[in-house]
Amino acid sequence: MPAVCAPHHMFLAKLDGRSYRCSELMDDAAFEELMDRLRWRMPYNLRAFHCSDPRWAAENPVLKAAPSLPVDIRGLLSAAPQQPIRLKDKRRRQTMAVRYKCGDYVLTDTEDGYGRLYRVDGAVSSLVAQLRAEPITLQEASAYIDRHHRHNAGPRFHKFSVCLRVDGEPEPVGVAVASIPKSRHQMDGETLEINRCCADPRYAGVCSNLYARAIRIGREMGYRRFLTYTLPEESGSSLRAVGFRPDGVTIASKGWDCPSRPRSTNRYPEGEKIRWIFYAQ
């Protein structure tokens, strides 16, 4: 009789309408260990492929066409969050507890206990966690902004900078930098400009939290009027959430670059900007 090969198993995930390989072929012991962590309830968008001969898996057209997920299922199921985190699914309008988190990928709990795998992008899904404020140097804040801001470089001067952290994240999930107004027409001694706010889009409420904290710090320093700018295509929802109101449109008539303050227009956009004002009570 021909020898019978030991069974092999592979996990597949379906995200954004596409199948991904999220594990290599594993033996029974490794498969059962992961199923124990899943409480023997397969999450809705995970499935398992089983075969008795690894050569069949190598020639299977479905497996050959499936790209590898950037996170291995074994790594994900070994990474419980360091603090309670919830995920907001904006399509399903549900909020679920996060059971495991590794980078951008999380496994959530569902009411029936099966769970669901997500790649958190900030648009369709976002994370809700306790945000911890910490001081940050201008150099550190500017470096963070240089790495993550959509269209602006880090500033060179500030009155203060503040950052927000989440336990388990290797870097801040957002920073805000405040300074005296850049426009001399706004320099009345009582106005503070929040000239950078940069947030990790995966986490909900970071921008509004940063603006609120910057206002609170500024009020303690004696400022009564707070100023910031956005591009016309930005919604300003985080600003409205803390009480800012639009106060007109500014136009860079000569461009932002000048001999006394050279700027690269790649990171300092020219053109119209919306000015927002907040008055402290």
KEBAGU-981537 format. One record per residue (C-alpha): x, y, z; residue number from 0; residue in one letter. Coordinates in nm, 3 decimals, decimal comma. Each point is the difference from the previous one (the first is absolute). Layout:
N
      xx      yy      zz   k r
       X       Y       Z NUM A
...
This chain:
281
      xx      yy      zz   k r
   0,000   0,000   0,000   0 M
   0,126   0,352  -0,074   1 P
   0,115   0,201   0,298   2 A
  -0,257   0,244   0,137   3 V
   0,136   0,352   0,048   4 C
  -0,079   0,182   0,319   5 A
  -0,267   0,270  -0,043   6 P
   0,106   0,358  -0,057   7 H
  -0,196   0,321   0,052   8 H
   0,010   0,361  -0,117   9 M
  -0,200   0,306   0,105  10 F
  -0,152   0,228  -0,263  11 L
  -0,153   0,341   0,062  12 A
  -0,245   0,197  -0,212  13 K
   0,047   0,377   0,022  14 L
  -0,135   0,267  -0,236  15 D
  -0,146  -0,270  -0,222  16 G
   0,334  -0,180  -0,051  17 R
   0,147  -0,319   0,146  18 S
   0,337   0,006   0,177  19 Y
   0,225  -0,270   0,139  20 R
   0,056   0,085   0,366  21 C
   0,204  -0,306   0,096  22 S
   0,230  -0,259  -0,149  23 E
  -0,089  -0,368   0,000  24 L
   0,001  -0,128   0,356  25 M
  -0,035  -0,339   0,166  26 D
  -0,284  -0,115   0,226  27 D
   0,167   0,119   0,321  28 A
   0,056   0,355  -0,127  29 A
  -0,349   0,014  -0,149  30 F
  -0,165  -0,118   0,322  31 E
   0,201   0,253   0,202  32 E
  -0,133   0,285  -0,213  33 L
  -0,354  -0,138   0,009  34 M
   0,026  -0,008   0,380  35 D
   0,080   0,372  -0,007  36 R
  -0,303   0,049  -0,227  37 L
  -0,210  -0,200   0,251  38 R
  -0,073  -0,240  -0,287  39 W
  -0,224   0,259  -0,160  40 R
   0,124   0,103  -0,341  41 M
  -0,038   0,377  -0,054  42 P
  -0,239   0,098  -0,276  43 Y
   0,261   0,104  -0,255  44 N
   0,256  -0,271   0,084  45 L
  -0,005  -0,351  -0,139  46 R
   0,230  -0,300   0,007  47 A
   0,136  -0,204  -0,291  48 F
   0,084  -0,363   0,079  49 H
   0,202  -0,248  -0,204  50 C
   0,185  -0,325   0,051  51 S
   0,284   0,074  -0,240  52 D
   0,190   0,335  -0,009  53 P
   0,044  -0,046  -0,374  54 R
  -0,374   0,042  -0,049  55 W
   0,012   0,332   0,183  56 A
   0,290   0,116  -0,217  57 A
  -0,204  -0,069  -0,316  58 E
  -0,337   0,123   0,126  59 N
  -0,101   0,295  -0,226  60 P
  -0,188   0,182   0,279  61 V
   0,298  -0,012   0,235  62 L
   0,247   0,089  -0,275  63 K
  -0,203   0,309  -0,093  64 A
  -0,043   0,120   0,359  65 A
   0,258   0,258   0,113  66 P
   0,145  -0,019   0,349  67 S
  -0,151   0,216   0,272  68 L
   0,265   0,231   0,154  69 P
  -0,075  -0,148   0,343  70 V
   0,026  -0,371   0,081  71 D
  -0,299  -0,144   0,186  72 I
   0,231  -0,144   0,265  73 R
   0,148   0,342   0,069  74 G
  -0,343   0,159   0,014  75 L
  -0,141  -0,259   0,240  76 L
   0,299   0,055   0,231  77 S
  -0,049   0,378   0,028  78 A
  -0,268   0,094   0,250  79 A
  -0,031   0,382   0,031  80 P
   0,164   0,154   0,305  81 Q
  -0,316   0,198   0,081  82 Q
  -0,369  -0,041  -0,088  83 P
  -0,061   0,106  -0,362  84 I
  -0,319   0,002  -0,201  85 R
  -0,048   0,004  -0,376  86 L
  -0,261   0,208  -0,182  87 K
  -0,128  -0,166  -0,318  88 D
  -0,147   0,294  -0,190  89 K
  -0,165  -0,215  -0,267  90 R
  -0,178  -0,229   0,243  91 R
  -0,043   0,278   0,257  92 R
   0,130  -0,226   0,274  93 Q
   0,254   0,044   0,277  94 T
   0,182  -0,312   0,118  95 M
   0,267  -0,084   0,255  96 A
   0,343  -0,079  -0,144  97 V
   0,127  -0,342   0,108  98 R
   0,336   0,008  -0,183  99 Y
   0,195   0,275  -0,176 100 K
   0,318  -0,010  -0,207 101 C
   0,090   0,311  -0,200 102 G
  -0,295   0,099  -0,219 103 D
  -0,181  -0,332   0,052 104 Y
  -0,242  -0,087   0,279 105 V
  -0,228  -0,287   0,089 106 L
  -0,317   0,124   0,166 107 T
  -0,261  -0,171   0,211 108 D
  -0,354  -0,032  -0,133 109 T
  -0,317  -0,058   0,200 110 E
  -0,006  -0,369  -0,090 111 D
   0,369  -0,044   0,087 112 G
   0,130  -0,084  -0,348 113 Y
   0,180   0,329  -0,063 114 G
   0,109   0,178  -0,315 115 R
   0,340   0,094  -0,146 116 L
   0,059   0,363  -0,105 117 Y
   0,269   0,206  -0,162 118 R
  -0,043   0,336   0,170 119 V
   0,028   0,287  -0,250 120 D
  -0,174   0,288   0,180 121 G
  -0,256   0,037  -0,280 122 A
  -0,216  -0,312   0,022 123 V
   0,114  -0,101   0,349 124 S
   0,173   0,180   0,284 125 S
   0,118  -0,072   0,353 126 L
  -0,129   0,154   0,322 127 V
   0,252  -0,004   0,285 128 A
   0,096   0,197   0,308 129 Q
   0,229   0,281  -0,115 130 L
   0,281   0,106   0,232 131 R
   0,147   0,351  -0,036 132 A
   0,375   0,052   0,035 133 E
   0,240   0,288  -0,066 134 P
   0,214  -0,031  -0,310 135 I
   0,296   0,204  -0,123 136 T
  -0,026   0,211  -0,313 137 L
   0,261  -0,218  -0,169 138 Q
  -0,198  -0,316   0,071 139 E
  -0,330   0,160  -0,102 140 A
   0,147   0,136  -0,325 141 S
   0,149  -0,339  -0,087 142 A
  -0,338  -0,166   0,057 143 Y
  -0,171   0,260  -0,221 144 I
   0,261  -0,043  -0,273 145 D
  -0,072  -0,375  -0,003 146 R
  -0,379   0,007   0,017 147 H
  -0,158   0,333  -0,098 148 H
  -0,185  -0,005  -0,331 149 R
   0,128   0,332  -0,132 150 H
   0,201   0,194   0,260 151 N
   0,353  -0,019   0,137 152 A
   0,088   0,030   0,366 153 G
   0,033   0,357   0,136 154 P
   0,326   0,149   0,126 155 R
  -0,137   0,203   0,291 156 F
  -0,271  -0,046   0,263 157 H
  -0,140   0,114   0,331 158 K
  -0,073  -0,360   0,095 159 F
  -0,072  -0,340  -0,151 160 S
  -0,214  -0,283   0,136 161 V
  -0,047  -0,359  -0,109 162 C
  -0,248  -0,281   0,066 163 L
   0,101  -0,359   0,058 164 R
  -0,174  -0,338   0,016 165 V
   0,153  -0,286   0,198 166 D
   0,166  -0,246  -0,234 167 G
   0,057   0,243  -0,289 168 E
   0,371   0,062  -0,071 169 P
  -0,050   0,372  -0,074 170 E
  -0,259   0,268   0,078 171 P
  -0,339  -0,021  -0,168 172 V
  -0,007   0,377  -0,046 173 G
   0,183   0,326   0,067 174 V
  -0,101   0,367   0,010 175 A
   0,236   0,299  -0,020 176 V
  -0,102   0,350   0,112 177 A
   0,182   0,331  -0,051 178 S
  -0,055   0,372  -0,032 179 I
  -0,195   0,086  -0,320 180 P
   0,198  -0,002  -0,322 181 K
  -0,192   0,302  -0,132 182 S
   0,108   0,323   0,164 183 R
  -0,360   0,123  -0,029 184 H
  -0,104  -0,270   0,249 185 Q
   0,274   0,076   0,255 186 M
  -0,201   0,171   0,274 187 D
   0,168  -0,170   0,295 188 G
  -0,312  -0,204   0,082 189 E
  -0,016  -0,222  -0,310 190 T
   0,159  -0,344  -0,023 191 L
   0,024  -0,181  -0,332 192 E
  -0,025  -0,379  -0,011 193 I
   0,204  -0,030  -0,315 194 N
   0,037  -0,379  -0,018 195 R
  -0,231  -0,285   0,095 196 C
   0,102  -0,342  -0,128 197 C
  -0,179  -0,321   0,099 198 A
   0,008  -0,373  -0,067 199 D
  -0,319  -0,052  -0,207 200 P
  -0,053  -0,345   0,151 201 R
  -0,101   0,151   0,335 202 Y
  -0,327   0,187   0,042 203 A
  -0,021   0,342   0,164 204 G
   0,373   0,077   0,006 205 V
  -0,017   0,336  -0,182 206 C
  -0,285   0,142   0,207 207 S
   0,173  -0,120   0,319 208 N
   0,323   0,174  -0,103 209 L
  -0,177   0,328  -0,083 210 Y
  -0,186  -0,008   0,332 211 A
   0,321  -0,065   0,195 212 R
   0,188   0,275  -0,185 213 A
  -0,279   0,245   0,087 214 I
   0,007  -0,109   0,363 215 R
   0,377   0,046   0,023 216 I
  -0,019   0,334  -0,179 217 G
  -0,268   0,131   0,235 218 R
   0,222  -0,085   0,296 219 E
   0,272   0,209  -0,168 220 M
  -0,238   0,295  -0,031 221 G
  -0,111  -0,028  -0,364 222 Y
  -0,364   0,082  -0,075 223 R
  -0,018  -0,034  -0,378 224 R
   0,104  -0,308  -0,196 225 F
   0,073  -0,018  -0,368 226 L
   0,066  -0,273  -0,256 227 T
  -0,025  -0,060  -0,376 228 Y
  -0,117  -0,281  -0,226 229 T
  -0,001  -0,062  -0,374 230 L
  -0,336   0,049  -0,178 231 P
  -0,035  -0,373  -0,065 232 E
   0,030  -0,085   0,371 233 E
  -0,333  -0,032   0,182 234 S
   0,098   0,164   0,330 235 G
  -0,220  -0,244   0,194 236 S
   0,256  -0,036   0,280 237 S
   0,015   0,379   0,036 238 L
  -0,377   0,038   0,011 239 R
  -0,013  -0,274   0,265 240 A
   0,197   0,217   0,246 241 V
  -0,167   0,331  -0,088 242 G
   0,208   0,155  -0,280 243 F
  -0,191   0,200  -0,262 244 R
   0,107   0,108  -0,351 245 P
   0,127   0,359  -0,016 246 D
   0,069   0,063  -0,365 247 G
   0,241  -0,112  -0,269 248 V
   0,364   0,101  -0,035 249 T
   0,185   0,011  -0,332 250 I
   0,378  -0,019  -0,038 251 A
   0,024   0,280  -0,256 252 S
   0,381  -0,024  -0,034 253 K
   0,035  -0,363   0,089 254 G
   0,123  -0,145   0,328 255 W
   0,362  -0,005  -0,111 256 D
   0,205   0,317   0,056 257 C
   0,372   0,083   0,049 258 P
  -0,037   0,061   0,373 259 S
  -0,192  -0,325   0,054 260 R
   0,065  -0,249  -0,281 261 P
  -0,254  -0,279  -0,029 262 R
  -0,045  -0,295  -0,230 263 S
  -0,347   0,017  -0,150 264 T
  -0,004  -0,381  -0,001 265 N
  -0,047   0,006   0,378 266 R
  -0,141   0,353   0,046 267 Y
  -0,302   0,017  -0,232 268 P
  -0,077   0,331  -0,167 269 E
  -0,341   0,143  -0,074 270 G
  -0,313   0,050   0,205 271 E
  -0,031  -0,108   0,361 272 K
  -0,297   0,016   0,233 273 I
   0,067   0,185   0,325 274 R
  -0,170  -0,135   0,313 275 W
  -0,043   0,191   0,327 276 I
  -0,085  -0,108   0,354 277 F
  -0,065   0,249   0,282 278 Y
   0,052  -0,121   0,355 279 A
  -0,267   0,088   0,254 280 Q
